[in-house]
């Protein structure tokens, strides 16, 4: 992803600049983005509310998996390969899943 600082915002979405007196002034440059990719973001409140409701129903801890792992560790039947362990450590350190 490349960020091009020369792109300008549409007139109604210009960022405010704070001058030395502390007041803000709108820029009035026209939006000139030709031949570039564009993205338009919209907020659909109904969709957001629906997703929030679905998310609130998902348990933070999957207790069934925790119980199964606890039982396997207690019984001594939980086996982890060196590769799985190194991937888990690297994933935790790098914040991403490794192959």
N, C-alpha and C positions, 0 to 999 in steps of 0.2 A: 504494500500500500504506500503510495506516495502522496505527500501533502504538499500542495503548491500554494505558497503564500501569496502569489500574485492574483489569485482568484478573489473576486469581490462578492459580497453578499447582496441580495436583492435590496432595493431601497427600503422596503418595510421591515427588513431584518438586519439592518446595519448595527454592528456593535457600537455601544456608546463609548466615547473617549472622554476621559476626564482631563480638563485643562488645568492650568496652574491655579486658577481661581476656585477650583473644586466643582465647577458646573460641568454638565455633560453636553456634548453637541453631537448631533447625528451627522454622519457623512452622507453626501449625496452623489456618490459615484454610481453610474449605471451598472447593472449586472451584465458583464460581458464574458459569458462562458460559452464559447462556441467550440465545437469539436472536442469537448471534454465530457467525461461521465458526469451525470448528475444524479442526486438522490433527493427524494422528497419524503420527509418524515411526517406522519400524521398520527394523532393520538385518538384512538377509539376507546372511549371510557368504558363502554360495555365490555369490550374484549379484555381490558385491563382488570376490571372487576371480576370477570369470570375466571381469569387466570389466577388472581389473588385467592379466590374461593377454592379453586382446585389445589393450589399450593398449600393452603392452610389445612387441607385434609390429608396431606402427605406427612407421615410421621417423621420426625427429625432423626430418630434412631430406628432402624429396622430390627426390632427386638427378636424376631424369629431367626434372623441370621446371626445375631449376637449370641443367642442361646445355643444354636447349632455349633458355632465355633468354640464356645466355652466348653461344651460337652466333648467335642473332638479333642481339644487341648487337654482336658482332664483325663480322658481315656488314653491319651498318648497316640491317637490315630491321626492327628493333624500333621501332615507332611508338607514341607515347603522346599522346593528345589533352590539351589544356589542362584539360578537365573531369576526365579521369581522374587527372591529376596533382594538381589541387586537391583532389579527393575523397580521394586517398591521403594527402596531407599533413594534411588535416582529420581523417581517420580515425585517423591515427597520433597526432595531438595530442589528440584527444578520446577515444581508446580505443574507438571504435565504428565500424561500417560506415555510411557515408553513401551514400544512394540512387544 
